[in-house]
Amino acid sequence: MKKDNSSLNLPVFYSASAIVLALVIFAVFSPSTASSIFSVTQSAITQNGSWFYVLTVAIILGLVVYLSMSRFGEIKLGPDHSDPDYSFSTWLAMLFAAGMGIGLMFFGVAEPVMHFVSPPSAGTNSVEAIKEAMRITFFHWGFHAWAIYAIVAMILAYFSYRHKLPLTLRSALYPIIGDKIHGWIGHAVDVFAVVGTVFGVATSLGLGAAQVNSGLAYLFSFDVSVQNQVLIMITITALASISVATGLDKGIKILSQTNMILAVVLLALIFFIGPSIFLLQAYVQNTGEYLSDIVSTTFNLFAYEKKDWIGGWTIFYWGWWLAWAPFVGLFIARISKGRTIREFVIGVTCIPTAFTLLWMTIFGNSALAMIFEQGLTNISQMVSNNSAVALFVFLENYPLSKLLIGLSIIMIVVFFVTSCDSGAMVIDMLCSNGNNDTPLWQRLFWSIGVGVVAAALSLAGGLDALQTLTIVSALPFSIVLLVACYGLIKALRIDDTKRSAQTMPMTFENQVNDEQTWQESLALLIATPAKGKVDKFILKEVKTALKKIRNEFDNNQVDAEVTVKNSAVVLTVHHGDEHDFIYGVYKNERLQPDFTQSDVTDSDSYYCAEVHLSEGGQNYDIMGWSETAIINDVLSQYQKHLHFLNVLRE
């Protein structure tokens, strides 16, 4: 399979830029027409395709659960020897900030209140309405949303890190169309992802600017106006540009960790100031009701009641999560290399969902208690008039309200900066064959571009039209995603078959010379050689052995080659359209054991000659093996590979 490593994919870059520009011009100069066309399209999809959205999301959730519990859960999103790039806490903070952080600030109070005021089936202004409001909120923000993100990220990470394909959306189709992903079909898929991400981030930036504007108005009598919101967007875009210029390991990482700390602080303040015991009870009860009804709620289309509610809420949310999945999924994939599928699913679905539901309970149940028990109906009235102010109206009823509102505004700004810079990074990767190490101008182009799109649409009144377009784009993407899910299962089965066909070569007699005494063999086992000695062994003994094998393959008319990469030697046996056999020996650094003395003076590490197959490092060392032992090991691994190919042909 071929891989393009050039800096910029010109067909994707120019096509996506042209489509974004054309749609922005259309929405700016004819906002009412654009809104009407997109709204009619969304209405038609809701009326005729709601069953497909519901079924798609149900399949995705079921697949994610199955993969985490099956034997596939042990497979790594990367080579077998790879380790995660980030600590577990940093990883959680980064995926949470990009995936859902800003939504909690906007809807944490607003959605439960709106469901309480207009419940789909319970009586208004009742305890049942409160229960239903929280149950629906949990449903919209729970496992389903994170499962959508998880499956997209898993597909991208698996094919990129384990099969060395570009970290772009096109790679998800590799099991279906093969190398055609490098042609126009792959370009079209990546262009679609770029356009959807630009408009998704831009519309969220516009909506978030309105919420920040409302918060500043509460604190400083700051006028609520489109002009001020544009100024806020410019500020957020400037901060995002600075962050994206510093890279993933600095700007985005630091901002994500900072915002996670601020979120926990705000959550703790509301919890301890408010009715703490009641909130704990509500959290447990809300979670229980959500889990007990999850199957029936998942498939409930209100087919018999003929309600329009599901189109305005559930289908809207499923469309929104699906539309955001290329962006959030690719970002999560970028930071998830080296984790097993089981660990990945737990980290991406269970932990963020638990925190999200806790957030919704503390903010949502506290707001509902104020309305229902204390008679603060101004909260529900303000939410009905302008949902952007819901959080600030709610916080006004607490001691130190100015401090709480100020803290929440800082969080909103940082969340949006994180979304914008991670969005710019993802768009740049989609336009650069999955590369993250790109010229600064490319990252700034998309960071600034998203801000310009949001500002232009806000001034022209075209944000609603583009938000609707983003939701509409979820329909074709959901079809592509289902095909990609099939491809993932197909690839995982092949991977698992290969893993089952192989066992570790632990028989000691293959590793020694006939002339070696057992004392020499023991010394070989406990040796901790220096870097130079391992380099010499790989580039001399290993290289010689692999070349002899290559020559014998050539004599038997089998295409094989030996390549030298730095201090590594790799034998590749080509099998046409089937899986090639790869046997490489790489120098690897290991920690010094306590019971030995190293060749390296005053060092905590030593070096080994580790065997790598196509799926990664095999965690055994052949340093000091004889030429015969090396050849025997290669033949043993090749025999297992042939067995694997025979199983696939059955």
C-alpha positions as CSV (number, residue, x, y, z in Angstrom):
1,M,0.0,0.0,0.0
2,K,1.3,3.4,-0.9
3,K,1.3,6.5,1.3
4,D,1.7,10.1,0.4
5,N,3.8,12.0,2.8
6,S,3.9,15.4,1.1
7,S,3.2,18.5,3.1
8,L,0.0,19.6,1.4
9,N,-2.6,17.7,-0.5
10,L,-3.5,20.3,-3.2
11,P,-6.7,18.7,-4.5
12,V,-8.2,18.6,-1.0
13,F,-6.9,22.0,0.0
14,Y,-8.1,23.9,-3.1
15,S,-11.4,22.0,-3.4
16,A,-12.3,22.4,0.3
17,S,-11.4,26.1,0.3
18,A,-13.5,26.7,-2.8
19,I,-16.5,25.0,-1.4
20,V,-16.3,26.8,1.9
21,L,-15.9,30.1,0.1
22,A,-18.9,29.4,-2.1
23,L,-21.2,28.4,0.7
24,V,-20.2,31.3,2.8
25,I,-20.9,33.8,0.0
26,F,-24.2,32.1,-0.6
27,A,-25.1,32.3,3.1
28,V,-23.9,35.9,3.5
29,F,-25.6,37.4,0.4
30,S,-28.8,35.2,0.6
31,P,-29.1,34.2,4.2
32,S,-32.9,33.8,4.1
33,T,-32.7,31.7,0.9
34,A,-29.9,29.5,2.3
35,S,-31.7,29.0,5.5
36,S,-34.9,28.1,3.7
37,I,-33.2,25.6,1.5
38,F,-31.2,23.9,4.2
39,S,-34.2,23.9,6.6
40,V,-36.5,22.2,4.1
41,T,-33.8,19.6,3.5
42,Q,-33.4,19.0,7.2
43,S,-37.1,18.8,7.7
44,A,-37.4,16.2,4.9
45,I,-34.6,14.2,6.4
46,T,-36.2,14.3,9.9
47,Q,-39.6,13.2,8.6
48,N,-38.4,10.5,6.3
49,G,-35.0,9.4,7.6
50,S,-35.3,9.6,11.4
51,W,-35.5,5.8,11.6
52,F,-32.2,5.6,9.8
53,Y,-30.5,8.0,12.2
54,V,-31.8,6.1,15.2
55,L,-30.8,2.8,13.8
56,T,-27.3,4.0,12.8
57,V,-26.6,5.4,16.3
58,A,-27.9,2.2,17.9
59,I,-25.7,0.0,15.7
60,I,-22.7,2.2,16.5
61,L,-23.3,2.0,20.3
62,G,-23.7,-1.8,20.1
63,L,-20.6,-2.2,18.0
64,V,-18.5,-0.1,20.4
65,V,-19.7,-2.2,23.4
66,Y,-19.0,-5.4,21.5
67,L,-15.5,-4.4,20.5
68,S,-14.6,-3.5,24.0
69,M,-15.8,-6.9,25.4
70,S,-14.6,-9.1,22.6
71,R,-11.2,-10.6,21.9
72,F,-10.6,-7.6,19.7
73,G,-10.3,-5.5,22.8
74,E,-6.7,-6.6,23.3
75,I,-5.5,-5.2,19.9
76,K,-3.6,-2.0,20.1
77,L,-4.3,1.2,18.1
78,G,-0.7,1.1,16.9
79,P,2.1,-1.5,16.7
80,D,2.2,-4.1,19.4
81,H,5.2,-2.5,21.1
82,S,3.8,1.1,21.1
83,D,3.0,3.0,24.3
84,P,0.5,5.9,24.8
85,D,1.9,9.3,23.9
86,Y,0.1,11.0,26.8
87,S,-0.7,10.1,30.4
88,F,-4.3,8.9,31.1
89,S,-5.3,12.2,32.9
90,T,-3.9,14.4,30.1
91,W,-5.5,12.2,27.5
92,L,-8.9,12.5,29.2
93,A,-8.6,16.2,29.5
94,M,-7.8,16.7,25.8
95,L,-10.5,14.5,24.4
96,F,-13.1,16.0,26.8
97,A,-12.3,19.6,26.0
98,A,-12.5,18.9,22.2
99,G,-15.5,16.6,22.4
100,M,-18.1,18.2,24.6
101,G,-16.8,20.8,27.0
102,I,-18.4,23.8,25.5
103,G,-21.7,22.1,25.1
104,L,-22.0,21.5,28.8
105,M,-21.5,25.2,29.5
106,F,-24.3,26.1,27.0
107,F,-26.8,23.3,27.7
108,G,-26.0,22.2,31.3
109,V,-28.8,24.4,32.6
110,A,-30.8,25.2,29.4
111,E,-31.7,21.7,28.2
112,P,-33.1,20.3,31.5
113,V,-35.1,23.5,31.9
114,M,-36.5,23.4,28.4
115,H,-37.6,19.8,28.8
116,F,-39.2,20.6,32.1
117,V,-41.1,23.5,30.6
118,S,-42.2,21.5,27.6
119,P,-42.0,17.7,28.4
120,P,-42.8,15.3,25.6
121,S,-45.1,13.1,27.6
122,A,-45.1,14.0,31.3
123,G,-47.5,16.6,32.8
124,T,-46.1,20.2,33.0
125,N,-44.8,21.6,36.2
126,S,-44.7,18.2,37.9
127,V,-42.2,15.8,39.6
128,E,-42.6,13.5,36.6
129,A,-41.6,16.4,34.3
130,I,-38.4,16.8,36.3
131,K,-37.6,13.1,36.1
132,E,-38.3,13.1,32.3
133,A,-36.3,16.2,31.7
134,M,-33.2,14.7,33.4
135,R,-33.7,11.3,31.7
136,I,-33.9,12.9,28.3
137,T,-30.9,15.1,29.0
138,F,-28.9,12.1,30.1
139,F,-30.0,10.3,26.9
140,H,-28.8,13.0,24.6
141,W,-25.5,13.6,26.3
142,G,-24.6,10.0,27.4
143,F,-23.1,6.9,25.8
144,H,-24.6,7.4,22.3
145,A,-22.7,10.7,21.7
146,W,-19.4,9.4,22.9
147,A,-19.8,6.1,21.1
148,I,-20.1,8.0,17.8
149,Y,-16.9,9.8,18.5
150,A,-15.2,6.6,19.7
151,I,-16.0,4.5,16.6
152,V,-14.7,7.2,14.2
153,A,-11.6,7.7,16.3
154,M,-11.0,4.0,16.6
155,I,-11.3,3.4,12.8
156,L,-8.9,6.3,12.0
157,A,-6.4,5.4,14.7
158,Y,-6.4,1.7,13.9
159,F,-5.8,2.1,10.2
160,S,-3.3,4.9,10.6
161,Y,-1.1,3.6,13.4
162,R,-1.4,-0.1,12.8
163,H,-1.6,-0.2,9.0
164,K,0.5,3.0,8.4
165,L,-2.3,4.8,6.4
166,P,-2.7,8.5,6.4
167,L,-4.5,9.9,9.5
168,T,-7.4,11.2,7.5
169,L,-11.0,10.1,7.0
170,R,-10.2,8.4,3.7
171,S,-8.3,5.7,5.5
172,A,-11.5,4.3,7.0
173,L,-12.5,3.0,3.6
174,Y,-9.3,1.1,2.9
175,P,-10.7,-2.4,3.6
176,I,-13.5,-1.6,1.1
177,I,-11.7,0.1,-1.8
178,G,-8.0,-0.6,-1.1
179,D,-5.5,1.8,-2.7
180,K,-8.3,3.8,-4.4
181,I,-8.4,5.8,-1.2
182,H,-5.4,7.6,-2.6
183,G,-7.4,8.8,-5.7
184,W,-10.4,11.0,-6.2
185,I,-12.6,9.0,-3.9
186,G,-10.3,9.6,-1.0
187,H,-10.0,13.3,-1.9
188,A,-13.8,13.7,-1.9
189,V,-14.1,12.0,1.5
190,D,-11.4,14.3,3.0
191,V,-13.0,17.4,1.3
192,F,-16.3,16.5,2.9
193,A,-14.7,16.2,6.3
194,V,-12.9,19.6,5.9
195,V,-16.1,21.4,4.9
196,G,-18.1,19.8,7.8
197,T,-15.4,20.6,10.3
198,V,-15.0,24.3,9.2
199,F,-18.7,24.9,9.4
200,G,-19.2,22.9,12.6
201,V,-16.5,24.8,14.5
202,A,-17.5,28.2,12.9
203,T,-21.2,27.9,13.9
204,S,-20.2,26.8,17.4
205,L,-17.8,29.8,17.7
206,G,-20.7,32.1,16.7
207,L,-23.1,30.6,19.2
208,G,-20.4,30.6,21.9
209,A,-19.6,34.3,21.2
210,A,-23.3,35.0,21.9
211,Q,-23.0,33.2,25.3
212,V,-19.8,35.0,26.3
213,N,-21.4,38.3,25.3
214,S,-24.4,37.6,27.5
215,G,-22.1,36.8,30.4
216,L,-20.1,40.0,30.0
217,A,-23.4,41.9,29.9
218,Y,-24.2,40.5,33.3
219,L,-20.8,41.4,34.8
220,F,-20.0,44.7,33.2
221,S,-23.1,46.0,31.4
222,F,-21.5,45.0,28.2
223,D,-23.9,45.6,25.3
224,V,-25.3,42.5,23.7
225,S,-24.8,43.1,19.9
226,V,-23.5,41.4,16.8
227,Q,-20.6,43.8,16.7
228,N,-19.4,42.9,20.2
229,Q,-19.8,39.2,19.4
230,V,-17.6,39.7,16.4
231,L,-15.0,41.3,18.6
232,I,-15.2,38.3,20.9
233,M,-14.7,35.9,17.9
234,I,-11.6,37.9,16.9
235,T,-10.2,37.6,20.4
236,I,-10.9,33.8,20.5
237,T,-9.5,33.3,17.0
238,A,-6.3,35.2,18.0
239,L,-5.8,33.1,21.1
240,A,-6.5,30.0,19.1
241,S,-3.9,31.0,16.5
242,I,-1.3,31.4,19.2
243,S,-2.2,28.0,20.6
244,V,-2.1,26.2,17.3
245,A,1.2,27.8,16.5
246,T,2.7,26.3,19.6
247,G,1.6,22.8,18.7
248,L,-0.4,19.9,20.2
249,D,2.0,19.2,23.0
250,K,2.0,22.7,24.3
251,G,-1.0,24.9,23.5
252,I,-3.8,22.4,23.2
253,K,-2.5,20.2,26.0
254,I,-2.0,23.0,28.5
255,L,-5.3,24.6,27.7
256,S,-7.2,21.3,28.0
257,Q,-5.6,20.5,31.4
258,T,-6.3,24.1,32.6
259,N,-9.9,23.9,31.6
260,M,-10.4,20.5,33.1
261,I,-9.2,21.9,36.4
262,L,-11.5,24.9,36.1
263,A,-14.5,22.7,35.3
264,V,-13.9,20.6,38.4
265,V,-13.5,23.7,40.5
266,L,-16.8,25.2,39.2
267,L,-18.6,21.9,39.6
268,A,-17.4,21.5,43.2
269,L,-18.4,25.0,44.1
270,I,-22.0,24.5,42.8
271,F,-22.2,21.1,44.5
272,F,-21.0,22.3,47.9
273,I,-22.9,25.6,47.9
274,G,-26.1,23.9,46.7
275,P,-28.2,20.9,48.1
276,S,-25.3,18.4,48.1
277,I,-27.1,15.4,49.5
278,F,-30.0,15.9,47.1
279,L,-27.7,16.1,44.1
280,L,-25.9,12.9,45.0
281,Q,-29.3,11.1,45.4
282,A,-30.4,12.6,42.1
283,Y,-27.2,11.6,40.3
284,V,-27.7,7.9,41.4
285,Q,-31.4,7.9,40.5
286,N,-30.9,9.7,37.2
287,T,-28.2,7.3,36.2
288,G,-30.3,4.2,37.2
289,E,-33.3,5.4,35.2
290,Y,-31.1,6.3,32.2
291,L,-29.5,2.8,32.2
292,S,-32.8,0.9,32.8
293,D,-34.5,2.6,29.9
294,I,-31.6,3.0,27.5
295,V,-32.8,0.3,25.0
296,S,-36.4,1.4,24.8
297,T,-35.4,5.1,24.6
298,T,-32.8,4.4,21.9
299,F,-35.4,3.0,19.6
300,N,-38.3,5.3,20.5
301,L,-39.4,7.2,17.4
302,F,-42.8,8.3,18.8
303,A,-44.2,6.5,15.8
304,Y,-47.6,6.1,17.4
305,E,-47.8,9.4,19.2
306,K,-47.0,11.4,16.0
307,K,-44.9,13.9,17.9
308,D,-42.6,16.5,16.3
309,W,-40.5,16.6,19.4
310,I,-38.0,13.9,18.4
311,G,-37.1,15.8,15.2
312,G,-36.4,18.9,17.2
313,W,-34.3,17.2,19.8
314,T,-33.1,13.6,19.5
315,I,-32.6,13.6,15.7
316,F,-31.1,17.0,15.9
317,Y,-28.6,15.8,18.5
318,W,-27.7,12.6,16.6
319,G,-27.2,14.6,13.5
320,W,-25.0,17.1,15.4
321,W,-22.8,14.4,17.0
322,L,-22.4,12.6,13.6
323,A,-21.6,15.9,11.9
324,W,-18.9,16.7,14.5
325,A,-17.5,13.1,14.5
326,P,-15.0,13.6,11.7
327,F,-13.4,16.5,13.6
328,V,-13.6,15.2,17.1
329,G,-12.9,11.6,16.0
330,L,-9.7,12.5,14.1
331,F,-8.5,14.6,17.1
332,I,-9.1,11.8,19.5
333,A,-7.3,9.4,17.1
334,R,-4.4,11.8,17.0
335,I,-3.9,11.6,20.8
336,S,-4.8,7.9,21.3
337,K,-1.9,6.0,19.7
338,G,-0.7,3.0,21.7
339,R,-3.9,2.3,23.7
340,T,-5.7,-1.1,23.4
341,I,-9.2,-1.0,22.0
342,R,-10.7,-2.0,25.4
343,E,-8.8,0.8,27.2
344,F,-9.7,3.2,24.4
345,V,-13.4,2.5,24.6
346,I,-13.5,2.8,28.4
347,G,-11.6,6.0,28.3
348,V,-13.6,7.6,25.5
349,T,-17.1,6.5,26.5
350,C,-17.5,5.5,30.2
351,I,-15.4,8.1,32.0
352,P,-16.4,11.2,30.0
353,T,-20.1,10.0,30.1
354,A,-19.9,9.7,33.9
355,F,-18.5,13.2,34.3
356,T,-21.0,14.6,31.7
357,L,-24.0,13.1,33.6
358,L,-22.6,14.4,36.9
359,W,-22.3,17.9,35.4
360,M,-25.9,17.7,34.0
361,T,-27.2,16.6,37.4
362,I,-25.5,19.3,39.5
363,F,-26.4,22.1,37.1
364,G,-29.7,20.8,35.7
365,N,-31.2,19.4,39.0
366,S,-30.1,22.5,40.9
367,A,-31.8,24.8,38.3
368,L,-35.0,22.7,38.3
369,A,-35.1,22.7,42.1
370,M,-34.9,26.5,42.1
371,I,-37.9,26.7,39.7
372,F,-40.0,23.9,41.1
373,E,-39.3,24.3,44.9
374,Q,-38.3,27.9,45.3
375,G,-40.6,29.4,42.6
376,L,-37.8,31.1,40.7
377,T,-39.7,31.0,37.4
378,N,-37.6,33.8,35.9
379,I,-35.0,31.1,35.1
380,S,-37.4,29.2,32.9
381,Q,-38.6,32.5,31.3
382,M,-35.1,33.7,30.5
383,V,-34.1,30.3,29.1
384,S,-37.2,30.3,26.8
385,N,-36.3,33.8,25.6
386,N,-32.6,33.3,25.2
387,S,-30.9,29.9,26.0
388,A,-27.4,31.6,25.9
389,V,-28.1,33.3,29.2
390,A,-29.4,30.2,31.0
391,L,-26.1,29.5,32.9
392,F,-25.7,33.1,34.1
393,V,-29.3,33.5,35.2
394,F,-28.8,30.3,37.2
395,L,-25.5,31.4,38.8
396,E,-27.0,34.8,39.8
397,N,-28.9,32.9,42.6
398,Y,-25.7,31.8,44.4
399,P,-23.4,33.6,46.8
400,L,-20.4,35.1,45.0
401,S,-22.4,35.1,41.8
402,K,-20.0,37.6,40.1
403,L,-17.1,35.2,40.8
404,L,-19.0,32.2,39.5
405,I,-20.1,34.0,36.4
406,G,-16.5,35.3,35.8
407,L,-15.1,31.8,36.2
408,S,-17.7,30.4,33.8
409,I,-16.9,33.0,31.1
410,I,-13.2,32.2,31.4
411,M,-14.0,28.5,30.9
412,I,-16.2,29.2,27.9
413,V,-13.5,31.2,26.3
414,V,-10.8,28.6,26.9
415,F,-13.2,25.8,25.8
416,F,-13.7,27.7,22.5
417,V,-10.0,28.4,22.1
418,T,-9.4,24.7,22.5
419,S,-12.1,23.8,20.0
420,C,-10.8,26.3,17.5
421,D,-7.1,25.3,17.7
422,S,-7.9,21.6,17.7
423,G,-10.3,22.1,14.8
424,A,-7.6,24.0,12.9
425,M,-5.1,21.2,13.6
426,V,-7.6,18.6,12.3
427,I,-8.5,20.5,9.2
428,D,-4.8,21.0,8.4
429,M,-4.1,17.3,8.9
430,L,-7.0,16.5,6.5
431,C,-5.4,18.8,3.9
432,S,-1.9,17.5,4.5
433,N,-2.2,13.7,4.1
434,G,-2.6,13.2,7.9
435,N,0.7,15.0,8.8
436,N,0.7,17.1,11.9
437,D,4.2,18.6,11.4
438,T,3.2,21.1,8.8
439,P,4.3,24.7,8.0
440,L,3.0,27.3,10.4
441,W,1.1,29.2,7.7
442,Q,-1.1,26.2,7.0
443,R,-2.3,25.9,10.6
444,L,-2.8,29.7,10.9
445,F,-4.7,29.7,7.6
446,W,-7.4,27.4,8.9
447,S,-7.4,28.9,12.4
448,I,-8.0,32.4,11.1
449,G,-10.2,31.1,8.3
450,V,-12.7,29.5,10.8
451,G,-12.9,32.9,12.7
452,V,-13.5,34.8,9.5
453,V,-16.3,32.4,8.5
454,A,-17.9,32.7,11.9
455,A,-17.7,36.5,11.9
456,A,-18.9,36.9,8.4
457,L,-21.9,34.7,9.0
458,S,-22.8,36.4,12.3
459,L,-22.8,39.8,10.6
460,A,-24.9,38.6,7.7
461,G,-27.3,36.5,9.8
462,G,-26.3,33.3,8.1
463,L,-25.2,31.2,11.1
464,D,-28.5,29.4,11.4
465,A,-28.3,28.4,7.7
466,L,-24.8,26.9,8.1
467,Q,-25.8,25.2,11.4
468,T,-28.6,23.5,9.5
469,L,-26.3,22.5,6.7
470,T,-23.9,20.9,9.2
471,I,-26.8,18.8,10.5
472,V,-27.8,17.8,7.0
473,S,-24.3,16.6,6.2
474,A,-24.7,14.0,8.9
475,L,-26.8,11.8,6.6
476,P,-24.2,11.1,3.9
477,F,-21.5,10.8,6.6
478,S,-23.6,8.2,8.5
479,I,-23.7,6.0,5.4
480,V,-19.9,6.3,4.9
481,L,-19.4,5.5,8.6
482,L,-21.5,2.3,8.5
483,V,-19.4,1.1,5.5
484,A,-16.3,2.0,7.5
485,C,-17.5,0.0,10.5
486,Y,-17.9,-3.0,8.3
487,G,-14.3,-2.5,7.1
488,L,-13.0,-2.2,10.6
489,I,-14.6,-5.5,11.6
490,K,-13.2,-7.1,8.5
491,A,-9.7,-5.8,9.3
492,L,-9.9,-6.8,13.0
493,R,-10.8,-10.3,12.1
494,I,-7.8,-10.6,9.8
495,D,-5.6,-9.1,12.6
496,D,-7.0,-11.5,15.2
497,T,-6.4,-14.4,12.8
498,K,-2.8,-13.5,12.4
499,R,-2.4,-13.1,16.2
500,S,-3.9,-16.5,16.8
501,A,-1.6,-18.1,14.1
502,Q,1.5,-16.9,15.9
503,T,3.1,-17.8,19.2
504,M,6.3,-16.4,20.8
505,P,9.4,-18.4,19.9
506,M,10.6,-19.3,23.4
507,T,12.4,-22.5,22.7
508,F,16.0,-21.9,23.9
509,E,17.7,-24.4,21.7
510,N,17.0,-22.2,18.6
511,Q,18.9,-19.3,20.1
512,V,22.4,-20.8,20.7
513,N,25.3,-22.3,18.7
514,D,26.0,-26.0,19.0
515,E,29.5,-25.1,20.2
516,Q,28.2,-23.0,23.1
517,T,28.5,-24.3,26.6
518,W,25.6,-23.8,29.0
519,Q,27.7,-21.2,30.9
520,E,28.1,-19.2,27.6
521,S,24.4,-19.5,26.9
522,L,23.5,-18.2,30.4
523,A,25.9,-15.2,29.9
524,L,24.1,-14.5,26.7
525,L,20.7,-14.4,28.4
526,I,21.7,-12.0,31.2
527,A,23.9,-9.7,29.0
528,T,23.2,-6.0,28.9
529,P,25.2,-4.8,25.9
530,A,26.1,-1.2,25.0
531,K,24.6,0.7,22.1
532,G,27.7,0.2,19.8
533,K,27.8,-3.5,20.3
534,V,24.1,-3.9,19.3
535,D,24.6,-1.7,16.3
536,K,27.5,-3.8,15.1
537,F,25.5,-7.0,15.7
538,I,22.5,-5.8,13.7
539,L,24.5,-4.4,10.8
540,K,26.8,-7.4,10.6
541,E,25.4,-10.7,11.8
542,V,21.7,-9.9,11.3
543,K,22.2,-8.3,8.0
544,T,24.3,-11.2,6.7
545,A,21.7,-13.7,7.9
546,L,18.7,-11.8,6.3
547,K,20.6,-11.4,3.0
548,K,21.3,-15.1,2.8
549,I,17.5,-15.7,3.3
550,R,16.7,-13.1,0.6
551,N,19.1,-14.8,-1.8
552,E,17.4,-18.1,-1.2
553,F,14.0,-16.6,-1.9
554,D,15.4,-15.1,-5.1
555,N,16.6,-18.6,-6.1
556,N,13.1,-19.8,-5.7
557,Q,11.6,-17.0,-7.7
558,V,10.0,-15.3,-4.7
559,D,10.3,-11.5,-4.6
560,A,12.2,-10.4,-1.4
561,E,14.3,-7.5,-0.3
562,V,16.5,-6.4,2.6
563,T,16.6,-2.8,3.6
564,V,18.7,-1.0,6.1
565,K,17.2,1.9,8.1
566,N,19.6,3.6,10.5
567,S,20.4,0.8,12.9
568,A,17.7,-1.5,11.8
569,V,17.6,-4.3,9.1
570,V,14.3,-5.4,7.6
571,L,13.5,-8.4,5.4
572,T,10.3,-8.0,3.3
573,V,8.9,-10.9,1.3
574,H,6.3,-9.7,-1.2
575,H,3.1,-11.8,-1.6
576,G,1.3,-9.8,-4.3
577,D,-2.2,-8.8,-3.3
578,E,-1.9,-10.8,0.0
579,H,-0.2,-9.7,3.2
580,D,3.6,-9.3,2.8
581,F,5.9,-10.9,5.3
582,I,8.0,-8.5,7.3
583,Y,10.8,-9.4,9.7
584,G,12.9,-6.6,11.1
585,V,15.5,-6.3,13.8
586,Y,15.6,-2.9,15.6
587,K,17.8,-1.5,18.2
588,N,15.8,-0.8,21.4
589,E,16.7,0.7,24.7
590,R,15.6,-1.0,27.9
591,L,16.0,-0.4,31.6
592,Q,19.0,-1.9,33.3
593,P,18.0,-4.9,35.6
594,D,19.3,-4.7,39.2
595,F,21.1,-8.1,39.1
596,T,23.6,-7.3,36.3
597,Q,26.3,-4.9,35.4
598,S,26.0,-3.2,32.1
599,D,28.7,-2.6,29.5
600,V,27.6,1.0,29.7
601,T,29.2,2.8,32.7
602,D,26.9,4.7,35.0
603,S,23.8,4.1,32.8
604,D,20.3,3.1,33.8
605,S,19.7,1.4,30.5
606,Y,21.1,-1.1,28.0
607,Y,20.3,-2.0,24.4
608,C,18.8,-5.1,22.7
609,A,18.1,-6.3,19.2
610,E,14.3,-6.6,19.1
611,V,12.4,-8.5,16.5
612,H,9.6,-6.6,14.7
613,L,6.9,-8.1,12.5
614,S,4.4,-6.1,10.4
615,E,2.2,-5.6,13.5
616,G,5.0,-4.2,15.6
617,G,7.6,-5.2,18.2
618,Q,7.4,-8.8,19.5
619,N,9.2,-8.1,22.8
620,Y,12.0,-10.6,22.4
621,D,15.7,-10.0,22.0
622,I,18.0,-11.9,19.5
623,M,21.2,-10.1,20.5
624,G,24.1,-12.6,20.4
625,W,22.2,-15.2,18.5
626,S,24.1,-17.2,15.9
627,E,23.5,-16.8,12.2
628,T,21.8,-20.2,12.2
629,A,19.6,-19.3,15.1
630,I,18.6,-16.1,13.4
631,I,17.7,-17.9,10.1
632,N,15.7,-20.5,12.1
633,D,13.8,-17.8,13.8
634,V,13.0,-16.1,10.5
635,L,11.8,-19.4,9.0
636,S,9.7,-20.1,12.1
637,Q,8.0,-16.7,11.8
638,Y,7.6,-17.1,8.0
639,Q,5.9,-20.5,8.6
640,K,3.4,-18.9,10.9
641,H,2.8,-16.2,8.3
642,L,2.1,-18.8,5.6
643,H,-0.3,-20.5,8.0
644,F,-2.0,-17.2,8.5
645,L,-2.4,-16.7,4.8
646,N,-3.8,-20.2,4.4
647,V,-6.4,-19.5,7.1
648,L,-7.5,-16.3,5.3
649,R,-7.9,-18.2,2.0
650,E,-10.3,-20.8,3.6
